[in-house]
Amino acid sequence: MRRLIKVFHQRSDGFSLVELLVAIVIAAIFSAVILTVFISGTKSFQATGIISELRSEADSSVGLILNEITGFDAVRIDEPNQLSFYKKTLPSISQSTGLLERSAGFVPYNANQNDAILPITYAFTGKRMEQTTMIYSGSTEKIDEQTSLKKTFTLSRPEMVTITTGDSPGTYVIHGILTITLTIQSVDQEETQTLTSTIGF
């Protein structure tokens, strides 16, 4: 009987409990590392896609703004928390010379005429001054369910003129640097893209 048991022990093959536990621990560590790398890669891929979409949206929004204000000659600043982009009056034919002439200095379009081009106007929630720089900050606007947009317009080194005659009296910046800053944020992923465009006029 003892011999049979001895033979049985000698012939038995397999893993001990300690070996099985070590194998399970090592497998669990490798699985955790692989899963972490996979999740990290997936999040990175999603974040790259979201950032690309935000950048595309920011480019499109800046392009729309620049297209609207192309060719402006002055910015009206005396209206509360509002910037209006004006062009000069159209040149007219001089009665004395028969040539196209534009009046000297800045004269804004007459908004009451049928052929006038109305100024492009942007409204903001706040305005602050930093030395000679005027900063207009807009509120956060929702573009869609997942994306929001915030506009900031900055007027640096402004050269101002006050017009008291005509149909559009007011204070205008006729020379300066306009900086448009758009901050686009993804609501779900909390990714943010900031795009800045600067125009000298």
C-alpha positions in Angstrom: 0.0 0.0 0.0 2.8 2.4 0.9 4.5 1.5 -2.3 1.3 2.3 -4.3 1.0 5.7 -2.7 4.7 6.4 -3.2 4.4 5.4 -6.9 1.3 7.5 -7.1 3.1 10.6 -5.7 6.0 10.1 -8.0 3.8 9.8 -11.0 1.6 12.8 -10.2 2.2 15.9 -12.5 0.7 19.4 -12.1 1.1 22.8 -10.5 1.2 23.6 -6.9 -1.2 26.2 -5.4 1.7 28.7 -5.1 2.6 28.3 -8.7 -1.0 28.9 -9.8 -1.3 32.0 -7.7 2.0 33.4 -9.1 0.8 32.7 -12.6 -2.6 34.4 -12.0 -0.9 37.5 -10.5 1.5 37.8 -13.4 -1.4 37.4 -15.9 -3.4 40.0 -14.0 -0.5 42.5 -14.2 0.0 41.9 -17.9 -3.8 42.2 -18.5 -3.9 45.5 -16.6 -0.9 46.9 -18.5 -2.4 45.9 -21.9 -5.9 47.3 -20.9 -4.3 50.6 -19.7 -2.4 51.0 -23.0 -5.5 50.2 -25.0 -7.8 52.7 -23.1 -5.1 55.4 -23.2 -4.8 54.9 -27.0 -8.5 55.0 -27.5 -8.8 58.2 -25.4 -5.9 59.8 -27.3 -7.5 58.9 -30.6 -10.8 60.4 -29.5 -9.1 63.5 -28.2 -7.3 64.0 -31.5 -10.5 63.8 -33.4 -12.2 66.3 -31.1 -9.3 68.7 -31.3 -9.4 68.4 -35.1 -13.1 69.2 -35.2 -12.7 72.1 -32.8 -9.8 73.6 -34.8 -11.9 73.2 -38.0 -14.8 75.0 -36.3 -12.5 77.8 -35.1 -11.1 78.3 -38.5 -14.5 78.4 -40.0 -15.8 80.9 -37.4 -12.8 83.2 -37.8 -13.2 83.0 -41.6 -16.8 84.1 -41.3 -16.0 87.1 -39.1 -13.1 88.2 -41.4 -15.4 87.8 -44.4 -18.0 90.0 -42.7 -15.6 92.8 -41.8 -13.4 92.8 -44.9 -12.6 96.3 -46.1 -13.8 98.2 -43.0 -12.3 101.6 -42.5 -13.2 102.4 -38.9 -14.7 100.9 -35.7 -17.4 102.7 -33.8 -16.8 102.4 -30.1 -19.1 104.8 -28.3 -22.1 102.4 -28.3 -22.2 100.4 -25.0 -20.5 97.0 -25.2 -20.8 97.1 -28.9 -18.4 97.4 -31.9 -19.7 98.5 -35.3 -17.5 98.2 -38.4 -17.9 101.0 -40.8 -16.6 101.7 -44.3 -16.1 105.2 -45.8 -18.6 106.8 -48.0 -18.6 105.7 -51.6 -16.7 107.8 -54.0 -18.9 110.2 -56.0 -18.4 112.0 -59.4 -17.1 115.5 -58.9 -19.2 118.1 -60.7 -16.1 120.2 -61.3 -13.7 117.6 -62.6 -15.9 114.7 -63.6 -13.7 112.3 -61.7 -14.5 109.9 -58.9 -13.6 111.5 -55.6 -14.0 110.5 -52.0 -14.4 113.1 -49.3 -11.3 113.8 -47.2 -11.1 112.1 -43.7 -13.4 109.4 -42.5 -17.1 109.7 -43.2 -19.2 106.7 -42.4 -21.9 105.4 -44.7 -25.3 107.0 -44.4 -27.4 104.1 -42.9 -30.6 105.8 -44.0 -29.9 105.7 -47.7 -31.3 102.7 -49.7 -27.9 102.0 -51.4 -26.0 102.2 -48.1 -24.1 99.3 -46.7 -25.1 98.9 -43.1 -22.3 98.4 -40.6 -21.5 95.0 -39.2 -22.1 95.0 -35.5 -20.9 92.7 -32.7 -22.4 92.8 -29.2 -20.4 91.9 -26.1 -21.2 91.3 -22.4 -18.2 93.3 -21.1 -15.6 95.9 -21.9 -12.4 96.7 -20.0 -9.4 99.0 -20.6 -5.8 98.1 -20.1 -3.8 101.3 -20.6 -4.8 102.2 -24.2 -6.0 98.8 -25.1 -9.8 98.1 -25.3 -10.9 94.5 -24.6 -14.4 93.4 -25.5 -15.4 90.0 -24.1 -18.5 88.1 -25.3 -20.5 85.5 -23.5 -20.2 81.8 -24.2 -22.4 80.8 -27.1 -23.5 77.2 -27.8 -22.7 76.1 -31.4 -24.3 72.7 -30.9 -24.9 70.3 -28.0 -21.2 69.5 -27.6 -19.4 72.7 -28.6 -19.3 76.3 -27.2 -17.7 79.5 -28.5 -16.4 82.6 -26.9 -15.4 85.8 -28.8 -12.9 88.4 -27.6 -12.1 91.5 -29.7 -9.1 93.6 -28.7 -8.4 97.1 -30.1 -4.7 98.1 -29.5 -3.1 101.5 -30.3 -6.3 103.2 -31.3 -6.4 106.5 -33.1 -9.8 108.0 -32.5 -11.9 110.6 -34.2 -15.2 112.0 -33.1 -17.7 112.9 -35.8 -20.4 115.3 -34.9 -22.0 115.9 -38.3 -23.8 113.7 -40.7 -26.2 110.8 -40.1 -23.8 108.6 -38.0 -22.2 110.9 -35.4 -20.1 109.1 -32.8 -16.6 108.1 -31.8 -14.6 106.0 -34.2 -11.2 104.2 -34.2 -9.8 105.0 -37.6 -6.3 103.4 -37.1 -5.2 100.6 -34.8 -4.7 96.9 -34.4 -7.7 94.6 -34.1 -7.1 91.2 -32.6 -9.9 88.6 -32.8 -9.6 85.7 -30.3 -12.0 82.7 -30.5 -12.0 80.1 -27.8 -13.9 76.9 -28.8 -14.5 74.3 -26.1 -15.9 70.8 -26.2 -18.5 70.5 -23.4 -18.1 66.7 -22.9 -14.4 66.2 -23.4 -13.3 69.6 -22.0 -10.9 70.1 -24.9 -10.2 73.7 -25.8 -8.9 75.4 -28.9 -8.0 79.1 -29.1 -7.5 80.8 -32.5 -6.2 84.4 -32.8 -6.2 86.6 -35.9 -4.7 90.1 -36.0 -5.6 92.9 -38.4 -3.9 96.3 -38.8 -6.1 99.1 -40.1 
